Amino acid sequence: MHSAMNFIIIILINFFPFMLTSGTFISLEKNKSFLLQKYSPVYGMFMYKKKLYIPKFHENEVSIFQENGKHFKTIEGLHSPHSIVVNDDYIIVGSYKRNTLYFINQNNNYNIESTFTFPKTVGITSLGIINDTLFVADYKNGSIFKFDYRKQKITKKYSNELSQFHDMKIFVNKIYILDRPNKFIIVADTDLNILEKIHLKINLKDFDPLSLYLFENTFFITDYSDSSLKLFLNSGEFVSKIKFKTKIEDVFPTNTLIDEENRLYLCFQGFDRVIRYNILKSNN
């Protein structure tokens, strides 16, 4: 089946203009593909020191790529990896089905040094990290855990039983939490005090936001409902979207990030690559 799909390409108009902020337009230009070799769901990524870390959900492994797209290393034995963060100490991977954190030591041949398992009711979908503190999003219960990863200890918890937190990103020591069913972005400080709630204002019944990234006062949101990337101002006002056209079903952009060189990355639910795009600006 996969051999017949070798030539399937996700088509994105290379120069698709849309507004970034008032008076500014940008377009996306395909820059690089990071080939996974297998059609695997990817729900999260992390860029650290010019390397891209990609958890492959069904393959129970993480692939590491160099900036030029060349494969660097694969780490196996990580059950249903859904989320990942990296620092000088560890690669930390969150397992959705095993509700477990894996702590992988890059300085010890990438071995799993330790694990921490949450109660069975927890479903880990996203991670964020600031210094020694890890933030863990629990999708099943609408919770965020503050976790001291050196002491392997939960220090605080925020919960909203009516929420499901599919993605979480940290920008300038603020935590941006995407509440999928309620279509809110919850902004919290590092002690999990809620600072504001931003309603994503779009008149679409089937809008289903999966992930977020904040770039120059604009939220980039992947929408599961129609396989698109939608843009919202940081006030929550809808700006525009880019629609992805595919020749196969169930290929949806699931998560996004933007690196230090302002290049945008997209991963997908069922595709054999992560794609990087240049973001081109114009004031025309």
C-alpha positions as CSV (number, residue, x, y, z in Angstrom):
1,M,0.0,0.0,0.0
2,H,2.8,2.4,0.9
3,S,4.7,1.8,-2.3
4,A,1.8,3.0,-4.3
5,M,1.8,6.2,-2.3
6,N,5.4,7.2,-2.8
7,F,4.5,10.0,-5.2
8,I,1.7,11.5,-3.1
9,I,2.5,15.1,-2.4
10,I,0.9,17.6,-0.1
11,I,0.2,20.6,-2.4
12,L,0.5,24.1,-1.0
13,I,0.5,27.1,-3.2
14,N,4.1,28.2,-2.9
15,F,3.3,31.9,-2.7
16,F,0.0,32.2,-0.9
17,P,-0.5,35.8,0.4
18,F,-2.3,36.5,3.7
19,M,-2.3,39.3,6.2
20,L,0.1,39.0,9.2
21,T,-0.6,42.3,10.8
22,S,-2.3,45.4,9.5
23,G,-0.7,46.4,6.2
24,T,1.7,43.4,6.1
25,F,1.2,40.2,4.0
26,I,3.2,37.0,4.0
27,S,3.5,34.0,1.8
28,L,4.9,30.5,2.4
29,E,7.6,28.9,0.2
30,K,8.5,25.3,0.7
31,N,12.1,25.0,1.9
32,K,12.9,21.5,3.1
33,S,11.3,18.1,3.8
34,F,12.4,15.9,6.7
35,L,11.7,12.4,5.6
36,L,10.3,9.9,8.1
37,Q,10.5,6.9,5.9
38,K,7.1,5.7,7.2
39,Y,3.6,7.1,7.1
40,S,3.2,7.9,10.8
41,P,1.1,10.4,12.8
42,V,3.3,13.2,14.3
43,Y,1.6,15.4,16.9
44,G,4.5,17.4,18.2
45,M,8.0,18.6,17.3
46,F,10.8,20.5,19.0
47,M,13.7,22.5,17.7
48,Y,16.9,22.7,19.8
49,K,20.4,23.8,18.8
50,K,19.7,23.4,15.1
51,K,18.3,19.9,15.4
52,L,14.6,18.9,14.8
53,Y,13.2,16.3,17.2
54,I,10.1,14.4,15.8
55,P,8.1,11.9,17.9
56,K,6.5,9.2,15.7
57,F,3.3,8.1,17.4
58,H,2.7,4.7,16.0
59,E,6.3,3.8,15.5
60,N,7.1,4.3,19.2
61,E,10.3,6.2,18.4
62,V,11.7,9.7,18.1
63,S,13.7,10.7,15.0
64,I,16.3,13.5,15.2
65,F,17.3,15.5,12.1
66,Q,20.0,18.0,11.4
67,E,19.0,21.4,10.1
68,N,19.8,20.4,6.5
69,G,17.2,17.6,6.6
70,K,19.7,14.8,7.1
71,H,18.7,12.1,9.6
72,F,20.9,12.1,12.7
73,K,19.5,9.5,15.1
74,T,16.5,7.5,16.0
75,I,15.6,6.7,19.6
76,E,13.4,3.6,20.1
77,G,11.3,2.1,22.9
78,L,9.1,5.2,23.6
79,H,5.5,4.1,23.7
80,S,3.0,6.3,21.8
81,P,5.2,9.5,21.9
82,H,2.9,12.5,21.4
83,S,5.0,15.4,22.8
84,I,8.6,16.4,23.3
85,V,10.9,19.1,24.7
86,V,14.7,19.3,24.8
87,N,17.3,21.1,26.9
88,D,21.0,20.5,27.7
89,D,20.1,17.8,30.2
90,Y,17.4,15.7,28.6
91,I,15.2,14.9,25.8
92,I,11.8,14.6,27.5
93,V,9.1,12.6,25.7
94,G,5.4,12.3,26.8
95,S,3.6,9.1,26.1
96,Y,-0.1,9.5,25.5
97,K,-1.2,5.9,26.0
98,R,1.2,5.1,28.8
99,N,0.7,8.4,30.6
100,T,4.5,8.4,31.1
101,L,7.4,10.8,30.8
102,Y,10.7,9.5,29.4
103,F,13.9,11.2,30.4
104,I,16.6,10.5,27.7
105,N,20.2,11.5,28.5
106,Q,21.8,12.9,25.3
107,N,25.2,12.7,27.0
108,N,24.8,9.0,27.8
109,N,24.3,7.5,24.3
110,Y,20.7,8.6,24.3
111,N,19.6,6.1,26.9
112,I,16.4,6.3,28.8
113,E,17.7,7.4,32.2
114,S,14.4,7.5,34.1
115,T,10.6,7.6,33.7
116,F,7.7,9.2,35.6
117,T,4.2,7.7,35.3
118,F,1.0,9.7,36.0
119,P,-2.3,8.2,37.0
120,K,-3.9,6.1,34.3
121,T,-6.6,8.7,33.7
122,V,-4.0,11.2,32.4
123,G,-3.4,11.6,28.6
124,I,-0.2,13.6,27.9
125,T,-0.5,15.6,24.7
126,S,1.9,18.5,25.1
127,L,5.0,19.6,27.1
128,G,6.7,22.9,27.8
129,I,9.9,23.7,29.7
130,I,11.5,26.6,31.5
131,N,14.7,25.9,33.3
132,D,14.1,23.0,35.7
133,T,10.3,23.2,35.4
134,L,8.3,21.1,33.1
135,F,4.7,21.8,32.2
136,V,2.6,18.8,31.2
137,A,-0.8,19.1,29.4
138,D,-3.4,16.4,30.3
139,Y,-5.9,16.2,27.4
140,K,-8.3,13.8,29.1
141,N,-8.9,15.9,32.2
142,G,-8.3,19.4,31.0
143,S,-5.3,19.8,33.3
144,I,-1.8,21.4,33.3
145,F,0.8,20.0,35.7
146,K,3.7,22.0,36.9
147,F,6.5,19.4,37.4
148,D,10.0,19.7,38.9
149,Y,11.9,17.3,36.6
150,R,15.0,17.1,38.7
151,K,13.0,16.1,41.8
152,Q,10.5,14.1,39.7
153,K,7.7,15.8,41.6
154,I,4.4,17.6,40.7
155,T,4.4,21.0,42.4
156,K,1.1,22.5,41.1
157,K,-1.9,21.7,39.0
158,Y,-4.5,23.7,37.1
159,S,-7.7,22.0,35.9
160,N,-10.9,22.8,34.1
161,E,-13.1,19.7,33.7
162,L,-14.8,21.2,30.6
163,S,-11.5,21.7,28.7
164,Q,-9.2,19.5,26.6
165,F,-5.7,20.9,26.2
166,H,-4.2,19.5,23.0
167,D,-1.3,21.9,22.7
168,M,0.7,24.2,24.8
169,K,3.6,26.6,24.0
170,I,5.8,28.9,26.1
171,F,6.7,32.4,24.9
172,V,8.5,34.9,27.1
173,N,7.7,33.0,30.3
174,K,4.0,32.9,29.5
175,I,2.2,29.6,28.9
176,Y,-0.3,29.6,26.0
177,I,-2.7,26.7,26.3
178,L,-5.0,25.7,23.5
179,D,-8.4,24.6,24.7
180,R,-9.6,22.5,21.8
181,P,-13.4,22.1,22.3
182,N,-13.9,25.6,23.7
183,K,-11.7,27.3,21.1
184,F,-9.9,29.4,23.6
185,I,-6.2,30.2,24.2
186,I,-5.6,30.3,27.9
187,V,-2.6,32.4,28.9
188,A,-1.0,31.6,32.3
189,D,2.1,32.6,34.2
190,T,4.7,30.1,35.3
191,D,2.8,29.5,38.6
192,L,-0.3,28.6,36.6
193,N,-2.2,31.7,37.4
194,I,-4.6,32.5,34.6
195,L,-3.7,35.9,33.0
196,E,-6.3,36.0,30.2
197,K,-8.5,33.9,27.9
198,I,-8.4,34.6,24.2
199,H,-11.4,33.5,22.3
200,L,-10.6,32.4,18.7
201,K,-13.3,34.4,16.8
202,I,-14.3,32.6,13.7
203,N,-17.8,31.9,12.4
204,L,-17.3,28.2,11.6
205,K,-19.2,25.4,13.2
206,D,-16.6,22.8,12.4
207,F,-13.5,24.7,13.5
208,D,-11.3,22.2,15.4
209,P,-8.0,23.8,16.6
210,L,-5.2,21.3,17.3
211,S,-2.0,23.4,17.8
212,L,-0.8,27.0,18.1
213,Y,2.3,29.1,17.6
214,L,2.6,32.8,18.3
215,F,4.6,34.8,15.8
216,E,4.8,38.6,15.7
217,N,1.4,39.1,17.5
218,T,-0.3,36.5,15.3
219,F,-1.4,33.0,16.3
220,F,-0.8,30.2,13.7
221,I,-3.4,27.6,14.4
222,T,-3.7,24.2,12.7
223,D,-7.4,23.3,12.1
224,Y,-8.2,19.5,12.0
225,S,-11.6,20.1,10.5
226,D,-10.6,21.2,7.1
227,S,-6.8,20.5,6.9
228,S,-5.8,24.1,7.1
229,L,-3.5,26.6,8.8
230,K,-5.5,29.5,10.2
231,L,-4.2,32.9,11.4
232,F,-5.6,34.9,14.2
233,L,-4.4,38.2,15.7
234,N,-3.4,38.0,19.3
235,S,-6.7,39.5,20.2
236,G,-8.4,36.4,18.7
237,E,-9.7,38.0,15.5
238,F,-9.6,35.7,12.5
239,V,-7.3,36.9,9.7
240,S,-7.0,34.2,7.0
241,K,-6.1,30.6,6.2
242,I,-4.0,28.3,4.0
243,K,-5.8,25.2,2.8
244,F,-3.8,22.0,2.2
245,K,-4.9,19.8,-0.6
246,T,-4.0,16.1,-0.6
247,K,-4.7,13.0,-2.7
248,I,-5.3,10.9,0.4
249,E,-7.6,11.2,3.3
250,D,-6.6,11.8,6.9
251,V,-3.6,13.9,6.2
252,F,-4.1,16.9,8.4
253,P,-1.5,19.4,9.8
254,T,-1.4,18.6,13.5
255,N,1.3,20.9,14.9
256,T,3.5,23.8,13.9
257,L,6.5,25.7,15.1
258,I,8.7,28.6,13.9
259,D,12.4,28.5,14.3
260,E,14.9,31.3,15.1
261,E,15.3,32.0,11.3
262,N,11.5,32.5,11.0
263,R,10.9,29.3,9.1
264,L,7.6,27.5,9.7
265,Y,7.4,23.7,10.2
266,L,4.3,21.6,9.9
267,C,3.8,17.9,10.9
268,F,0.9,15.8,9.9
269,Q,-1.4,13.0,11.1
270,G,-0.6,10.6,8.4
271,F,2.3,11.5,6.2
272,D,5.9,10.5,5.6
273,R,7.6,13.9,6.3
274,V,7.7,17.1,8.2
275,I,7.8,20.1,5.9
276,R,9.6,23.4,6.5
277,Y,8.6,26.7,4.7
278,N,10.2,30.1,4.4
279,I,7.9,32.9,5.6
280,L,8.1,35.7,3.0
281,K,6.9,39.2,3.9
282,S,5.7,42.0,1.8
283,N,4.0,45.4,2.5
284,N,2.3,45.6,-0.9
